[in-house]
Amino acid sequence: MTKGLKEKLILLAEKYETPEFLKADPSQFMHNYSNETDIETAAFISANLAFGRRDQILKHIQLILNEAKASPSQWILNSEYKNFFPKNNKSFYRMYSNNSMLIFFDTIKNILTQEKTLGTFFKKLNSEKNDAQTQSLHLCQKIAGLFSIDCNLIPHTNESACKKINLFLRWMVRNNSSVDMGLWSWYKKTDLLLPLDTHVMAQATELKLLPATSSGKVQSASFKKAIALTQIMKEVFPDDPVKGDFALFGLGVNSK
C-alpha cells in the first residue's frame, strides 16, 4: 500500500468517526441508555436490523425501542415483545417476518436469563474450550450459532461475512471513540473484523485494496474477505484495524 493511500485512509477515518456520524446511523440508539445491559441489548437489536436503506433501518429500530421504553432488556425478559410481534409469517421489515423476530427475541431472552448481560454471556462463549473446529470459529460465528436457522436475521453459513454481528462487536469493543461504546475490555480490538457491506466492498475495490472480479465488478462479501481486508487495514491502523471501517463506509455513503 502506498504512503499516499495510507494517509488518505487515516484522514477519512478521522473525518467520519465523529458525533455527527451518529445522526444517520443505527449506532445512535445505544447511546440513549446508561445501563450496560440495555446499551448492549439496544446495540444488538440495532446491529441486526442494519440492512437496507438507512432511513428504513432507523425507522424499524425506533419502532421496537419505542415499545421497549426505558429498558429493552427488561422488556425482553418480561416477554413483552410477544405482544408486539404477532405469531405469523408477515413481514416486519423486508424479508424478516414476525416469526423470525420472535425467534430472535426468544434467543436474546434465553441469553439474558442465563447471564446479566450479553457481554458476560459472549465472554464465556468466546473462552469455551471445545473441539478444534468450534474453537477455531471467530466470536461472530459462535454468536450466530446460538440462533435457530429459522431466524433469518442471523447468518448461518461459514461463508457469511457476518456483517451485522461484526458491526455489533465493533460497537462493543472499540474504545476512545465518539461512536463506538468500548464496553468490553476482554476482547482485543486487533481481533475484530471489518463489517463488510456494499459501501465498504465498493470502496475497497475502488481503492484497489481488494481485487475486482474478472469482469471488473465488486466481489461479494464473505468471511474470508472480511479477514483479508482487516489484515490490509492493519497496515494503516495496526492496533485498531476496524477504524478503517469509518474510512471506507463513510466514503461510500457520501460518494452516492
C-alpha positions in Angstrom: 0.0 0.0 0.0 1.4 3.4 -0.9 2.1 6.1 1.7 -0.4 8.4 -0.1 -3.3 5.8 0.3 -2.4 5.2 3.9 -2.6 8.9 4.6 -5.9 9.1 2.8 -7.5 6.3 4.8 -6.3 7.9 8.1 -7.8 11.3 7.1 -11.1 9.7 6.0 -11.4 7.7 9.3 -10.8 10.9 11.3 -13.3 12.8 9.1 -16.1 10.3 9.7 -15.6 9.0 13.2 -17.3 11.9 14.9 -20.5 12.5 16.9 -22.1 13.8 13.7 -21.9 10.2 12.3 -24.4 9.0 14.9 -27.3 11.1 13.5 -27.9 8.9 10.5 -26.5 5.6 11.8 -28.1 2.8 13.8 -25.3 3.2 16.3 -27.1 6.2 17.7 -29.7 4.1 19.7 -27.3 2.5 22.1 -26.2 6.0 23.2 -29.7 6.6 24.7 -29.1 4.2 27.6 -26.8 4.3 30.7 -27.3 0.8 32.0 -24.8 -1.7 30.4 -27.4 -4.4 29.8 -29.6 -2.0 28.0 -26.8 -0.5 26.0 -25.8 -4.0 24.8 -29.3 -5.1 24.1 -30.2 -1.9 22.1 -27.0 -2.3 20.2 -27.6 -5.9 19.4 -31.1 -5.2 18.1 -29.9 -2.2 16.1 -26.9 -4.0 14.5 -29.0 -7.0 13.5 -31.6 -4.8 11.7 -28.9 -2.9 9.9 -29.8 -4.0 6.4 -31.3 -1.9 3.6 -32.0 1.8 3.3 -30.7 3.7 6.3 -34.0 5.6 6.9 -35.9 2.4 7.0 -33.4 0.7 9.3 -33.7 3.6 11.7 -37.5 3.6 11.5 -37.8 -0.1 12.4 -35.3 0.0 15.2 -37.1 3.0 16.6 -40.5 1.2 16.4 -39.1 -1.6 18.6 -37.3 0.6 21.1 -40.3 2.8 21.5 -42.2 -0.3 22.6 -39.4 -1.3 24.9 -39.4 2.1 26.6 -36.8 2.7 29.3 -35.3 -0.8 29.4 -35.1 -3.0 26.3 -33.5 -5.8 28.3 -36.4 -5.9 30.8 -38.9 -5.7 28.0 -37.4 -8.8 26.6 -37.1 -10.6 30.0 -40.8 -9.9 30.6 -41.6 -11.4 27.2 -43.4 -8.2 26.2 -42.0 -8.5 22.7 -44.6 -11.3 22.2 -47.3 -8.6 22.4 -45.6 -6.6 19.7 -44.8 -9.3 17.2 -47.8 -11.4 16.2 -47.1 -15.0 15.5 -47.3 -15.1 11.7 -45.0 -15.0 8.7 -46.0 -11.5 7.6 -43.0 -9.1 7.1 -41.9 -6.9 9.9 -39.1 -5.5 7.9 -38.1 -6.6 4.4 -37.6 -10.4 4.5 -37.6 -10.5 8.3 -41.0 -11.9 9.3 -42.7 -11.5 12.7 -42.0 -15.2 13.4 -38.3 -14.6 12.7 -38.3 -11.6 15.1 -39.9 -13.7 17.8 -37.2 -16.3 17.5 -34.6 -13.6 17.6 -36.0 -12.2 20.8 -36.6 -15.6 22.3 -32.9 -16.3 21.9 -31.9 -13.0 23.5 -34.2 -13.7 26.4 -32.6 -17.1 26.9 -29.2 -15.4 27.0 -30.3 -12.8 29.5 -31.9 -15.4 31.6 -28.6 -17.1 32.0 -26.4 -14.0 32.4 -27.0 -10.5 33.5 -25.5 -9.0 30.3 -24.9 -10.1 26.7 -21.3 -9.3 27.2 -20.9 -11.7 30.1 -22.5 -14.5 28.1 -20.4 -13.8 25.0 -17.2 -13.6 27.0 -17.9 -17.1 28.3 -18.8 -18.2 24.8 -15.5 -16.8 23.5 -13.5 -18.6 26.1 -15.1 -22.0 25.8 -12.7 -24.9 25.2 -14.5 -27.0 22.7 -13.4 -29.3 19.8 -10.8 -27.8 17.4 -13.3 -26.9 14.7 -15.5 -25.0 17.1 -12.6 -23.4 18.9 -11.3 -22.0 15.5 -14.5 -20.1 14.9 -14.5 -16.4 15.3 -16.7 -15.0 18.0 -19.2 -13.6 15.5 -19.7 -17.1 14.1 -20.2 -18.5 17.6 -22.8 -15.9 18.3 -24.6 -16.7 15.1 -24.7 -20.3 16.1 -26.8 -19.5 19.1 -29.8 -18.7 16.8 -32.1 -21.1 15.1 -31.7 -21.4 11.3 -35.4 -20.2 11.2 -34.2 -16.8 12.4 -33.1 -15.2 9.1 -31.8 -12.0 10.7 -28.7 -14.1 11.6 -26.3 -15.6 9.0 -26.0 -19.4 9.3 -23.2 -20.3 6.8 -19.5 -20.3 7.4 -19.0 -18.3 4.2 -21.1 -15.3 5.5 -19.2 -12.1 6.2 -21.2 -11.8 9.5 -21.5 -8.1 8.8 -24.2 -7.3 11.4 -22.6 -9.2 14.3 -19.1 -7.8 13.4 -20.7 -4.3 13.5 -22.1 -5.1 16.9 -18.7 -6.3 18.1 -17.1 -3.1 16.8 -19.5 -1.0 18.8 -18.9 -3.0 22.0 -15.1 -3.3 21.8 -13.6 -0.2 20.3 -12.9 2.5 22.9 -11.8 6.1 22.8 -14.4 6.6 20.1 -17.2 9.1 19.7 -19.3 6.4 18.0 -18.3 3.0 19.5 -19.0 2.3 23.2 -15.9 0.3 24.2 -17.6 -1.7 27.0 -15.7 -4.9 26.5 -12.1 -4.7 27.6 -11.9 -8.6 27.5 -11.9 -8.6 23.7 -9.0 -7.3 21.7 -9.5 -4.6 19.1 -7.0 -6.4 16.9 -9.3 -9.5 16.8 -12.2 -7.5 15.4 -13.2 -8.0 11.7 -14.5 -5.3 9.4 -18.2 -5.4 8.9 -18.5 -5.7 5.1 -21.4 -4.1 3.4 -21.9 -2.8 -0.1 -20.3 0.5 0.6 -17.2 -1.0 2.2 -16.8 -3.6 -0.6 -17.3 -0.9 -3.3 -14.7 1.5 -1.8 -12.2 -1.3 -1.0 -12.4 -2.3 -4.7 -12.2 1.3 -6.0 -9.1 1.9 -3.9 -7.7 -1.5 -5.1 -7.5 -2.9 -1.5 -9.5 -5.8 -2.8 -9.4 -7.1 -6.4 -12.4 -6.8 -8.7 -14.0 -9.8 -10.4 -12.7 -10.9 -13.8 -15.5 -8.8 -15.3 -14.5 -5.7 -13.3 -17.3 -5.9 -10.7 -17.2 -5.7 -7.0 -16.8 -9.1 -5.4 -19.4 -10.5 -3.0 -18.7 -10.1 0.7 -17.5 -13.2 2.6 -15.9 -14.2 5.8 -12.5 -14.7 4.0 -12.7 -11.2 2.5 -13.5 -9.7 5.9 -10.3 -11.4 7.3 -8.3 -10.2 4.2 -9.5 -6.6 4.3 -8.9 -6.4 8.1 -5.4 -7.7 7.6 -4.8 -4.9 5.0 -6.2 -2.3 7.4 -3.6 -3.4 10.0 -1.0 -1.8 7.7 -2.7 1.5 8.3 -4.2 1.1 11.8 -2.0 -1.7 13.4 -3.6 -1.5 16.8 -7.1 -0.8 15.7 -7.7 -2.1 12.1 -11.5 -1.8 12.2 -11.1 2.0 12.5 -10.8 1.6 8.7 -14.5 0.9 8.6 -15.2 4.6 9.1 -13.0 5.5 6.1 -14.5 3.0 3.7 -18.1 3.2 4.8 -18.1 7.0 5.2 -16.5 7.5 1.8 -19.1 5.1 0.3 -22.1 6.7 1.8 -21.0 10.2 0.9 -20.0 9.4 -2.6 -23.5 8.4 -3.6 
